[in-house]
Amino acid sequence: MIGRRTFVTALAMLPLAQTLARAADDATTPGIDRLDPALDRILAPDARVDIIARGYRWAEGPAWVSQGNYLLFNDPPSNILYRWTRAQGVTPFLSPSGLQTSVPEGIREPGLNGIAITASGMLVGADSGTRAIVQIDLRTRQRRILADRYEGKRFNSPNDLCVAPSGAIYFTDPPYGLAQADDSPLRELDFCGLYRLDPDGSVTLLDRSHRRPNGVGLSPDGTTLYLALSDEKRPVLLAYPLDAKGQTGTPRLFLDMHAELATGDPGLPDGMDVGPHGHVFATGPDGVHVCAPDGQRLGIIRTGKAIANCCIGEMGRTLFLTSSDMLAMVPLRTS
């Protein structure tokens, strides 16, 4: 089985998204597996998965822009940021989205990856191509680099992020955007880190112990940081306690996906979103795993292909899914 960022040697030089899309061709059809009656409070019994756009190399990083009532999502290999509205569908919003120059040898994904919208309406993004955390003014399209180094050494390829109420940005830095991954000659850091970027520009390394840190999310009260490991040897979601200063404590296991991965279901733990009542929507083998705040798995939303990321939008009424070469949506019940 080829997961989120796993590829065979024979295909190592192909764009990663192409490898994954081919691996997902024989996957199952869209649907929802209901594992607990409590899921009915989140998804109506007759809820269905709708595919609303297709044709991307690898769809990623959705974020809902409430100030404009639209969705933004990425295609990192194509270096394009797209905009979706119910009235107009999908249109290009920013191209290039990430790396602003020609793509040098050794860069696999030049575009933005995970993105988020700040309280002031700015877009912040994990820019795999530029190998930086960037901020983009959605009105002027002006961009600036917030951080691109730790202790003077360039990041690998920032992958996902989330924004705390304090304005701090938590982000991960695996080597997915580099063509040779761990063996890339472009690497300056010999580890894959989980970081916090504070509003004053300081970067704090929180954890360097994981092989494949990926998606991140925050609990509504800001006391828990979730981290997905896209590691075929350890496909889990961890929960870190956060203190008042945003420092992490010892993580606990929140969700174990070994069993789903063992069945050959498409995907690995990847991006996520956290609902206003603490429910975690975590991508992983076979789809989006919907979990109660205590980690109890309530159901799985399937598109039939690997799902890279998801976000809640439209005033809590919709869950958007970026899945392999397509964009999908599922209606949610609001409280």
C-alpha positions in Angstrom: 0.0 0.0 0.0 1.3 3.5 -0.9 0.3 6.0 1.8 0.3 9.7 2.2 4.0 10.2 1.6 5.3 6.7 0.8 6.4 5.9 -2.7 8.3 3.0 -4.3 11.8 3.4 -5.6 10.8 3.0 -9.2 8.5 6.0 -8.9 10.7 8.1 -6.7 11.4 10.8 -9.3 7.7 11.3 -10.2 5.7 14.1 -8.6 4.4 12.7 -5.3 0.8 13.6 -6.0 0.9 11.5 -9.2 2.1 8.5 -7.3 -0.6 8.8 -4.7 -3.4 9.4 -7.2 -2.4 6.3 -9.1 -2.3 4.3 -5.8 -5.9 5.4 -5.0 -7.5 4.5 -8.3 -8.9 1.2 -7.0 -10.2 2.7 -3.7 -13.8 2.4 -2.5 -16.6 4.8 -3.3 -17.5 7.8 -1.1 -19.5 7.1 2.1 -19.8 7.4 5.8 -19.1 4.6 8.3 -21.1 5.2 11.5 -19.3 3.6 14.5 -21.2 5.3 17.3 -24.7 6.8 17.6 -23.1 10.0 18.9 -22.1 10.7 15.3 -25.7 11.7 14.5 -25.2 14.9 16.5 -22.5 15.9 14.1 -23.6 14.4 10.8 -27.2 13.8 9.9 -28.1 10.2 9.2 -28.8 11.0 5.6 -25.6 13.1 5.1 -23.6 12.3 2.0 -20.1 13.0 0.6 -20.3 15.3 -2.5 -17.4 15.7 -4.9 -17.4 19.3 -6.0 -14.2 19.7 -8.0 -11.6 17.4 -9.7 -8.4 17.6 -11.7 -5.7 18.5 -9.2 -2.2 17.0 -8.9 -2.6 16.9 -5.1 -5.3 18.9 -3.3 -4.2 20.2 0.1 -4.6 22.8 2.9 -8.2 24.0 2.9 -9.1 27.1 5.0 -12.4 28.9 5.2 -12.3 32.7 4.9 -15.3 33.9 6.9 -14.8 37.6 5.9 -15.4 36.8 2.3 -17.5 33.6 2.6 -15.2 31.5 0.5 -12.8 28.5 0.7 -9.1 28.5 -0.2 -7.2 25.3 -1.0 -3.9 24.4 -2.6 -2.3 22.2 -5.2 1.3 22.2 -3.9 2.9 20.4 -6.9 1.3 22.9 -9.3 2.1 25.9 -7.1 -1.5 27.3 -7.3 -3.9 28.5 -4.6 -7.6 28.1 -5.5 -10.8 29.8 -4.4 -14.2 28.1 -4.2 -17.6 29.7 -3.7 -21.0 28.1 -4.2 -21.8 30.7 -6.8 -18.7 30.5 -8.9 -17.2 27.1 -8.1 -13.4 26.9 -8.3 -11.2 29.6 -9.7 -7.4 30.2 -9.4 -6.7 32.7 -6.7 -2.9 32.9 -6.5 -0.3 31.6 -8.9 2.4 31.0 -7.9 1.2 30.4 -4.4 4.5 29.5 -2.9 7.9 29.6 -4.5 8.1 32.8 -6.5 11.0 31.8 -8.8 11.6 29.0 -11.2 11.6 25.6 -9.4 15.1 24.5 -8.7 16.3 20.9 -8.9 15.5 19.1 -5.7 12.2 20.8 -4.9 9.3 18.4 -5.2 6.4 20.6 -4.1 6.9 24.3 -4.8 3.5 25.6 -3.6 1.8 26.4 -0.3 0.7 23.4 1.7 -1.2 23.8 5.0 -2.9 27.2 5.4 -4.9 29.1 8.1 -6.6 32.5 8.4 -5.7 34.7 11.3 -8.1 36.7 13.5 -7.1 39.8 11.5 -8.0 38.1 8.2 -4.5 37.4 7.0 -3.6 34.1 5.3 -0.6 32.3 6.9 0.8 29.3 5.1 3.4 26.5 5.3 5.3 27.3 2.1 7.0 24.0 1.0 8.7 25.6 -2.0 10.1 28.7 -0.2 10.8 26.5 2.9 9.2 29.1 5.1 6.2 30.2 7.1 4.6 33.1 5.1 1.9 35.6 5.5 -0.3 36.8 2.6 -2.6 39.8 2.6 -5.8 38.4 0.8 -6.7 41.9 -0.4 -3.4 43.0 -1.9 -1.8 39.5 -2.4 1.3 40.9 -0.8 3.4 38.3 1.0 6.2 38.3 3.5 8.3 35.6 5.2 7.6 35.2 8.9 10.3 32.6 9.5 12.5 30.4 7.3 15.2 29.3 9.7 15.8 27.7 13.1 19.1 28.7 14.7 20.4 29.9 11.4 19.6 26.8 9.4 16.9 26.6 6.7 13.7 24.6 7.4 13.2 21.4 5.5 9.8 22.1 3.9 7.1 23.4 6.3 4.0 21.3 5.9 1.1 22.3 8.1 0.2 24.9 10.7 -2.5 26.2 13.0 -2.9 29.6 14.8 -3.5 30.0 18.5 -5.6 32.8 20.0 -2.4 34.4 21.2 -1.3 34.7 17.6 1.3 32.0 17.9 1.7 29.7 15.0 2.3 26.0 15.5 3.8 24.2 12.5 5.6 21.1 11.4 8.7 20.7 9.2 9.0 17.3 7.5 11.0 16.8 4.3 8.0 16.0 2.0 8.6 19.0 -0.3 12.1 17.9 -1.1 12.6 15.5 -4.0 15.0 13.2 -2.1 13.2 13.6 1.3 15.5 12.6 4.1 18.5 12.2 1.7 18.1 15.6 0.0 21.3 17.6 -0.3 19.3 20.7 0.4 18.6 19.8 4.0 20.3 21.9 6.6 18.5 20.4 9.7 19.0 16.7 10.4 15.6 16.3 12.1 11.9 17.0 11.5 10.6 19.4 14.0 7.4 20.6 15.6 7.7 24.4 16.2 6.0 27.4 17.7 6.4 30.8 15.9 5.5 33.7 18.3 4.2 37.0 17.1 7.6 38.6 17.9 9.2 36.4 15.3 11.0 34.0 17.7 10.9 30.3 16.8 10.8 27.6 19.5 11.5 24.0 18.8 8.9 21.9 20.7 9.7 18.4 19.6 12.4 16.9 17.3 11.8 13.2 18.1 9.3 12.3 15.3 10.2 10.9 11.9 7.2 12.2 10.0 5.3 15.1 11.9 2.5 16.4 9.8 -0.9 17.9 10.6 -1.5 20.1 13.6 -4.6 21.3 15.4 -5.7 23.1 18.6 -8.5 22.4 21.0 -11.0 25.2 21.4 -9.7 26.1 24.8 -6.1 26.3 23.6 -4.9 23.7 26.2 -4.2 20.8 23.8 -2.1 20.7 20.6 -2.8 17.7 18.3 -0.1 16.3 16.0 -0.5 13.7 13.3 2.4 11.4 12.4 2.4 10.4 8.7 4.7 7.5 9.7 3.9 4.0 8.3 5.7 2.6 11.4 3.7 4.8 13.8 0.4 6.1 12.3 -1.0 7.9 15.3 -2.5 11.2 16.5 -0.8 12.6 19.6 -2.2 15.2 22.1 0.2 17.6 23.8 -0.8 19.6 26.9 -0.1 23.3 26.5 0.7 25.6 29.4 -0.1 29.3 29.6 3.0 30.2 27.7 2.3 27.8 24.8 4.9 25.3 25.8 4.2 21.6 25.3 4.3 18.8 27.9 4.6 15.1 27.4 2.1 13.9 24.7 -0.5 11.2 25.1 -1.8 8.9 22.4 -5.1 10.3 21.1 -5.9 8.0 18.2 -4.1 4.9 16.9 -4.6 4.0 13.2 -2.4 0.9 13.0 -5.4 -1.3 12.3 -6.8 0.8 9.5 -3.3 1.1 7.9 -2.9 -2.7 8.1 -6.0 -3.3 6.0 -4.5 -1.4 3.0 -6.9 1.5 3.2 -5.6 4.6 1.3 -3.8 7.4 3.2 -1.9 8.0 6.4 -2.5 10.4 9.3 -2.3 13.9 7.8 -4.2 17.1 8.2 -7.0 17.8 10.6 -9.5 20.4 12.0 -11.0 20.7 15.4 -14.7 21.7 15.9 -15.9 24.3 18.4 -17.0 21.6 20.9 -13.7 19.8 20.7 -14.5 17.1 18.1 -11.5 16.2 16.1 -11.7 15.6 12.3 -8.5 13.7 11.6 -7.5 12.4 8.2 -6.0 8.9 8.1 -6.2 5.5 6.5 -9.7 5.2 4.8 -10.8 8.8 5.3 -11.5 11.4 8.0 -11.8 9.9 11.4 -14.4 11.8 13.5 -13.5 11.7 17.2 -15.1 12.9 20.4 -12.9 15.2 22.5 -11.8 12.1 24.6 -10.6 10.3 21.5 -13.6 8.0 21.0 -13.9 7.3 17.3 -17.5 8.1 16.2 -17.2 7.5 12.5 -15.2 7.7 9.3 -15.9 9.9 6.2 -14.6 8.3 3.0 -14.1 9.8 -0.4 -12.7 6.7 -2.0 -9.2 8.2 -2.1 -6.6 9.4 0.3 -7.6 12.6 2.1 -4.8 15.0 2.8 -6.6 17.6 4.9 -10.0 19.1 5.9 -11.5 22.2 7.4 -14.9 23.4 8.8 -16.5 26.3 7.0 -19.8 28.0 6.2 -20.5 28.9 9.8 -19.9 25.4 10.9 -22.3 23.9 8.4 -19.8 22.2 6.1 -16.7 20.0 6.3 -14.5 20.5 3.3 -12.1 17.7 2.3 -9.0 17.9 0.0 -8.7 14.3 -1.3 -6.0 13.3 -3.8 -7.1 15.0 -7.1 -10.4 16.4 -5.9 -12.3 18.6 -3.5 -15.3 17.2 -1.5 -17.7 18.4 1.1 -20.0 17.0 3.8 -22.8 18.8 5.6 -22.5 19.2 9.3 -25.1 19.7 12.0 -24.6 23.0 13.8 -25.4 23.4 17.5 
